[in-house]
Amino acid sequence: MKRLFVVIVAVLVGGFAIAGCNTIAGMGKDIEAAGGAVDKAATDTKKKM
C-alpha cells in the first residue's frame, strides 16, 4: 500500500513538472532559475556571517 502511494505521488509530481515546463528548454530555464535563487540565498547568507 505504501509503495503504491509513493508511485502515485511520483507520477503526479512528474506529470506536473512536465506540464509546467512544456518543453525541455523550458525545464532547463526553470532549473537554471532555481539554481540562481539558491546561489543568491547562499551569497546573502555568507555576507551576513
PDB file of N, CA, C and O in Angstrom:
ATOM      1  N   MET A   1       0.823  -1.185   0.000  1.00  0.00           N
ATOM      2  CA  MET A   1       0.000   0.000   0.000  1.00  0.00           C
ATOM      3  C   MET A   1       0.869   1.251   0.000  1.00  0.00           C
ATOM      4  O   MET A   1       0.611   2.199  -0.742  1.00  0.00           O
ATOM      5  N   LYS A   2       1.899   1.243   0.838  1.00  0.00           N
ATOM      6  CA  LYS A   2       2.792   2.398   0.915  1.00  0.00           C
ATOM      7  C   LYS A   2       3.530   2.590  -0.410  1.00  0.00           C
ATOM      8  O   LYS A   2       3.722   3.719  -0.862  1.00  0.00           O
ATOM      9  N   ARG A   3       3.936   1.494  -1.023  1.00  0.00           N
ATOM     10  CA  ARG A   3       4.655   1.571  -2.293  1.00  0.00           C
ATOM     11  C   ARG A   3       3.756   2.146  -3.384  1.00  0.00           C
ATOM     12  O   ARG A   3       4.209   2.952  -4.198  1.00  0.00           O
ATOM     13  N   LEU A   4       2.501   1.745  -3.409  1.00  0.00           N
ATOM     14  CA  LEU A   4       1.543   2.269  -4.388  1.00  0.00           C
ATOM     15  C   LEU A   4       1.376   3.773  -4.219  1.00  0.00           C
ATOM     16  O   LEU A   4       1.320   4.510  -5.203  1.00  0.00           O
ATOM     17  N   PHE A   5       1.296   4.225  -2.981  1.00  0.00           N
ATOM     18  CA  PHE A   5       1.169   5.648  -2.702  1.00  0.00           C
ATOM     19  C   PHE A   5       2.388   6.415  -3.226  1.00  0.00           C
ATOM     20  O   PHE A   5       2.240   7.471  -3.840  1.00  0.00           O
ATOM     21  N   VAL A   6       3.575   5.890  -2.989  1.00  0.00           N
ATOM     22  CA  VAL A   6       4.805   6.533  -3.450  1.00  0.00           C
ATOM     23  C   VAL A   6       4.833   6.602  -4.978  1.00  0.00           C
ATOM     24  O   VAL A   6       5.226   7.622  -5.545  1.00  0.00           O
ATOM     25  N   VAL A   7       4.422   5.536  -5.638  1.00  0.00           N
ATOM     26  CA  VAL A   7       4.388   5.516  -7.100  1.00  0.00           C
ATOM     27  C   VAL A   7       3.395   6.547  -7.631  1.00  0.00           C
ATOM     28  O   VAL A   7       3.700   7.269  -8.581  1.00  0.00           O
ATOM     29  N   ILE A   8       2.228   6.619  -7.036  1.00  0.00           N
ATOM     30  CA  ILE A   8       1.216   7.579  -7.478  1.00  0.00           C
ATOM     31  C   ILE A   8       1.720   9.008  -7.294  1.00  0.00           C
ATOM     32  O   ILE A   8       1.554   9.838  -8.188  1.00  0.00           O
ATOM     33  N   VAL A   9       2.324   9.302  -6.163  1.00  0.00           N
ATOM     34  CA  VAL A   9       2.855  10.643  -5.915  1.00  0.00           C
ATOM     35  C   VAL A   9       3.960  10.977  -6.913  1.00  0.00           C
ATOM     36  O   VAL A   9       4.009  12.095  -7.427  1.00  0.00           O
ATOM     37  N   ALA A  10       4.840  10.028  -7.190  1.00  0.00           N
ATOM     38  CA  ALA A  10       5.924  10.261  -8.140  1.00  0.00           C
ATOM     39  C   ALA A  10       5.382  10.544  -9.536  1.00  0.00           C
ATOM     40  O   ALA A  10       5.887  11.430 -10.226  1.00  0.00           O
ATOM     41  N   VAL A  11       4.377   9.815  -9.953  1.00  0.00           N
ATOM     42  CA  VAL A  11       3.772  10.031 -11.267  1.00  0.00           C
ATOM     43  C   VAL A  11       3.113  11.405 -11.332  1.00  0.00           C
ATOM     44  O   VAL A  11       3.258  12.114 -12.328  1.00  0.00           O
ATOM     45  N   LEU A  12       2.400  11.784 -10.291  1.00  0.00           N
ATOM     46  CA  LEU A  12       1.750  13.094 -10.264  1.00  0.00           C
ATOM     47  C   LEU A  12       2.761  14.231 -10.288  1.00  0.00           C
ATOM     48  O   LEU A  12       2.585  15.203 -11.023  1.00  0.00           O
ATOM     49  N   VAL A  13       3.810  14.119  -9.498  1.00  0.00           N
ATOM     50  CA  VAL A  13       4.846  15.155  -9.473  1.00  0.00           C
ATOM     51  C   VAL A  13       5.522  15.256 -10.832  1.00  0.00           C
ATOM     52  O   VAL A  13       5.749  16.359 -11.330  1.00  0.00           O
ATOM     53  N   GLY A  14       5.842  14.137 -11.428  1.00  0.00           N
ATOM     54  CA  GLY A  14       6.449  14.142 -12.753  1.00  0.00           C
ATOM     55  C   GLY A  14       5.540  14.754 -13.796  1.00  0.00           C
ATOM     56  O   GLY A  14       5.988  15.517 -14.652  1.00  0.00           O
ATOM     57  N   GLY A  15       4.265  14.419 -13.725  1.00  0.00           N
ATOM     58  CA  GLY A  15       3.301  14.978 -14.669  1.00  0.00           C
ATOM     59  C   GLY A  15       3.175  16.478 -14.531  1.00  0.00           C
ATOM     60  O   GLY A  15       3.147  17.191 -15.534  1.00  0.00           O
ATOM     61  N   PHE A  16       3.099  16.972 -13.305  1.00  0.00           N
ATOM     62  CA  PHE A  16       3.013  18.414 -13.095  1.00  0.00           C
ATOM     63  C   PHE A  16       4.282  19.123 -13.539  1.00  0.00           C
ATOM     64  O   PHE A  16       4.216  20.224 -14.084  1.00  0.00           O
ATOM     65  N   ALA A  17       5.437  18.504 -13.312  1.00  0.00           N
ATOM     66  CA  ALA A  17       6.696  19.114 -13.734  1.00  0.00           C
ATOM     67  C   ALA A  17       6.758  19.232 -15.253  1.00  0.00           C
ATOM     68  O   ALA A  17       7.174  20.263 -15.781  1.00  0.00           O
ATOM     69  N   ILE A  18       6.353  18.200 -15.942  1.00  0.00           N
ATOM     70  CA  ILE A  18       6.374  18.220 -17.406  1.00  0.00           C
ATOM     71  C   ILE A  18       5.336  19.206 -17.940  1.00  0.00           C
ATOM     72  O   ILE A  18       5.618  19.950 -18.879  1.00  0.00           O
ATOM     73  N   ALA A  19       4.165  19.219 -17.363  1.00  0.00           N
ATOM     74  CA  ALA A  19       3.108  20.133 -17.816  1.00  0.00           C
ATOM     75  C   ALA A  19       3.487  21.582 -17.551  1.00  0.00           C
ATOM     76  O   ALA A  19       3.153  22.464 -18.343  1.00  0.00           O
ATOM     77  N   GLY A  20       4.171  21.835 -16.461  1.00  0.00           N
ATOM     78  CA  GLY A  20       4.557  23.203 -16.119  1.00  0.00           C
ATOM     79  C   GLY A  20       5.665  23.734 -16.990  1.00  0.00           C
ATOM     80  O   GLY A  20       5.742  24.941 -17.220  1.00  0.00           O
ATOM     81  N   CYS A  21       6.515  22.877 -17.475  1.00  0.00           N
ATOM     82  CA  CYS A  21       7.654  23.316 -18.273  1.00  0.00           C
ATOM     83  C   CYS A  21       7.337  23.348 -19.763  1.00  0.00           C
ATOM     84  O   CYS A  21       7.886  24.174 -20.492  1.00  0.00           O
ATOM     85  N   ASN A  22       6.464  22.468 -20.219  1.00  0.00           N
ATOM     86  CA  ASN A  22       6.039  22.354 -21.609  1.00  0.00           C
ATOM     87  C   ASN A  22       7.122  21.844 -22.556  1.00  0.00           C
ATOM     88  O   ASN A  22       6.807  21.069 -23.460  1.00  0.00           O
ATOM     89  N   THR A  23       8.345  22.231 -22.395  1.00  0.00           N
ATOM     90  CA  THR A  23       9.422  21.785 -23.279  1.00  0.00           C
ATOM     91  C   THR A  23      10.677  21.512 -22.456  1.00  0.00           C
ATOM     92  O   THR A  23      10.773  21.901 -21.292  1.00  0.00           O
ATOM     93  N   ILE A  24      11.613  20.850 -23.071  1.00  0.00           N
ATOM     94  CA  ILE A  24      12.902  20.610 -22.408  1.00  0.00           C
ATOM     95  C   ILE A  24      13.615  21.934 -22.166  1.00  0.00           C
ATOM     96  O   ILE A  24      14.234  22.127 -21.119  1.00  0.00           O
ATOM     97  N   ALA A  25      13.530  22.852 -23.137  1.00  0.00           N
ATOM     98  CA  ALA A  25      14.163  24.168 -22.967  1.00  0.00           C
ATOM     99  C   ALA A  25      13.542  24.912 -21.795  1.00  0.00           C
ATOM    100  O   ALA A  25      14.247  25.560 -21.022  1.00  0.00           O
ATOM    101  N   GLY A  26      12.233  24.820 -21.663  1.00  0.00           N
ATOM    102  CA  GLY A  26      11.555  25.463 -20.542  1.00  0.00           C
ATOM    103  C   GLY A  26      11.975  24.862 -19.218  1.00  0.00           C
ATOM    104  O   GLY A  26      12.141  25.574 -18.228  1.00  0.00           O
ATOM    105  N   MET A  27      12.147  23.545 -19.199  1.00  0.00           N
ATOM    106  CA  MET A  27      12.590  22.879 -17.986  1.00  0.00           C
ATOM    107  C   MET A  27      13.999  23.337 -17.622  1.00  0.00           C
ATOM    108  O   MET A  27      14.303  23.545 -16.447  1.00  0.00           O
ATOM    109  N   GLY A  28      14.847  23.493 -18.616  1.00  0.00           N
ATOM    110  CA  GLY A  28      16.207  23.978 -18.365  1.00  0.00           C
ATOM    111  C   GLY A  28      16.199  25.374 -17.770  1.00  0.00           C
ATOM    112  O   GLY A  28      16.978  25.676 -16.866  1.00  0.00           O
ATOM    113  N   LYS A  29      15.323  26.220 -18.277  1.00  0.00           N
ATOM    114  CA  LYS A  29      15.218  27.591 -17.743  1.00  0.00           C
ATOM    115  C   LYS A  29      14.718  27.567 -16.305  1.00  0.00           C
ATOM    116  O   LYS A  29      15.190  28.332 -15.464  1.00  0.00           O
ATOM    117  N   ASP A  30      13.759  26.683 -16.027  1.00  0.00           N
ATOM    118  CA  ASP A  30      13.244  26.569 -14.658  1.00  0.00           C
ATOM    119  C   ASP A  30      14.331  26.106 -13.700  1.00  0.00           C
ATOM    120  O   ASP A  30      14.461  26.639 -12.598  1.00  0.00           O
ATOM    121  N   ILE A  31      15.107  25.122 -14.116  1.00  0.00           N
ATOM    122  CA  ILE A  31      16.187  24.615 -13.276  1.00  0.00           C
ATOM    123  C   ILE A  31      17.250  25.685 -13.076  1.00  0.00           C
ATOM    124  O   ILE A  31      17.784  25.842 -11.978  1.00  0.00           O
ATOM    125  N   GLU A  32      17.557  26.424 -14.146  1.00  0.00           N
ATOM    126  CA  GLU A  32      18.549  27.500 -14.048  1.00  0.00           C
ATOM    127  C   GLU A  32      18.071  28.584 -13.078  1.00  0.00           C
ATOM    128  O   GLU A  32      18.858  29.090 -12.279  1.00  0.00           O
ATOM    129  N   ALA A  33      16.799  28.937 -13.144  1.00  0.00           N
ATOM    130  CA  ALA A  33      16.251  29.949 -12.241  1.00  0.00           C
ATOM    131  C   ALA A  33      16.314  29.477 -10.788  1.00  0.00           C
ATOM    132  O   ALA A  33      16.637  30.259  -9.894  1.00  0.00           O
ATOM    133  N   ALA A  34      16.012  28.217 -10.557  1.00  0.00           N
ATOM    134  CA  ALA A  34      16.078  27.670  -9.201  1.00  0.00           C
ATOM    135  C   ALA A  34      17.518  27.690  -8.694  1.00  0.00           C
ATOM    136  O   ALA A  34      17.764  28.012  -7.531  1.00  0.00           O
ATOM    137  N   GLY A  35      18.460  27.352  -9.553  1.00  0.00           N
ATOM    138  CA  GLY A  35      19.872  27.392  -9.174  1.00  0.00           C
ATOM    139  C   GLY A  35      20.318  28.807  -8.840  1.00  0.00           C
ATOM    140  O   GLY A  35      21.087  29.019  -7.902  1.00  0.00           O
ATOM    141  N   GLY A  36      19.832  29.779  -9.614  1.00  0.00           N
ATOM    142  CA  GLY A  36      20.164  31.177  -9.350  1.00  0.00           C
ATOM    143  C   GLY A  36      19.624  31.631  -7.999  1.00  0.00           C
ATOM    144  O   GLY A  36      20.289  32.374  -7.278  1.00  0.00           O
ATOM    145  N   ALA A  37      18.430  31.186  -7.663  1.00  0.00           N
ATOM    146  CA  ALA A  37      17.834  31.548  -6.378  1.00  0.00           C
ATOM    147  C   ALA A  37      18.636  30.951  -5.222  1.00  0.00           C
ATOM    148  O   ALA A  37      18.856  31.615  -4.209  1.00  0.00           O
ATOM    149  N   VAL A  38      19.066  29.716  -5.372  1.00  0.00           N
ATOM    150  CA  VAL A  38      19.879  29.068  -4.334  1.00  0.00           C
ATOM    151  C   VAL A  38      21.216  29.793  -4.196  1.00  0.00           C
ATOM    152  O   VAL A  38      21.689  30.019  -3.083  1.00  0.00           O
ATOM    153  N   ASP A  39      21.816  30.153  -5.311  1.00  0.00           N
ATOM    154  CA  ASP A  39      23.092  30.864  -5.301  1.00  0.00           C
ATOM    155  C   ASP A  39      22.956  32.214  -4.601  1.00  0.00           C
ATOM    156  O   ASP A  39      23.814  32.590  -3.804  1.00  0.00           O
ATOM    157  N   LYS A  40      21.892  32.933  -4.894  1.00  0.00           N
ATOM    158  CA  LYS A  40      21.663  34.240  -4.276  1.00  0.00           C
ATOM    159  C   LYS A  40      21.463  34.091  -2.776  1.00  0.00           C
ATOM    160  O   LYS A  40      22.011  34.870  -1.996  1.00  0.00           O
ATOM    161  N   ALA A  41      20.689  33.101  -2.369  1.00  0.00           N
ATOM    162  CA  ALA A  41      20.459  32.870  -0.942  1.00  0.00           C
ATOM    163  C   ALA A  41      21.759  32.529  -0.232  1.00  0.00           C
ATOM    164  O   ALA A  41      21.997  32.991   0.884  1.00  0.00           O
ATOM    165  N   ALA A  42      22.595  31.732  -0.864  1.00  0.00           N
ATOM    166  CA  ALA A  42      23.881  31.362  -0.255  1.00  0.00           C
ATOM    167  C   ALA A  42      24.785  32.578  -0.141  1.00  0.00           C
ATOM    168  O   ALA A  42      25.464  32.758   0.870  1.00  0.00           O
ATOM    169  N   THR A  43      24.796  33.414  -1.173  1.00  0.00           N
ATOM    170  CA  THR A  43      25.619  34.625  -1.149  1.00  0.00           C
ATOM    171  C   THR A  43      25.148  35.583  -0.062  1.00  0.00           C
ATOM    172  O   THR A  43      25.958  36.146   0.673  1.00  0.00           O
ATOM    173  N   ASP A  44      23.829  35.764   0.035  1.00  0.00           N
ATOM    174  CA  ASP A  44      23.276  36.637   1.081  1.00  0.00           C
ATOM    175  C   ASP A  44      23.609  36.138   2.476  1.00  0.00           C
ATOM    176  O   ASP A  44      23.945  36.926   3.360  1.00  0.00           O
ATOM    177  N   THR A  45      23.515  34.835   2.672  1.00  0.00           N
ATOM    178  CA  THR A  45      23.834  34.244   3.967  1.00  0.00           C
ATOM    179  C   THR A  45      25.304  34.420   4.295  1.00  0.00           C
ATOM    180  O   THR A  45      25.661  34.719   5.434  1.00  0.00           O
ATOM    181  N   LYS A  46      26.154  34.236   3.299  1.00  0.00           N
ATOM    182  CA  LYS A  46      27.596  34.384   3.508  1.00  0.00           C
ATOM    183  C   LYS A  46      27.942  35.826   3.913  1.00  0.00           C
ATOM    184  O   LYS A  46      28.792  36.046   4.776  1.00  0.00           O
ATOM    185  N   LYS A  47      27.280  36.793   3.289  1.00  0.00           N
ATOM    186  CA  LYS A  47      27.541  38.204   3.619  1.00  0.00           C
ATOM    187  C   LYS A  47      27.132  38.537   5.038  1.00  0.00           C
ATOM    188  O   LYS A  47      27.757  39.382   5.679  1.00  0.00           O
ATOM    189  N   LYS A  48      26.087  37.883   5.543  1.00  0.00           N
ATOM    190  CA  LYS A  48      25.605  38.151   6.890  1.00  0.00           C
ATOM    191  C   LYS A  48      26.526  37.573   7.959  1.00  0.00           C
ATOM    192  O   LYS A  48      26.464  37.995   9.114  1.00  0.00           O
ATOM    193  N   MET A  49      27.374  36.621   7.598  1.00  0.00           N
ATOM    194  CA  MET A  49      28.242  35.962   8.579  1.00  0.00           C
ATOM    195  C   MET A  49      29.442  36.798   8.910  1.00  0.00           C
ATOM    196  O   MET A  49      30.274  36.389   9.720  1.00  0.00           O
TER     197      MET A  49
END
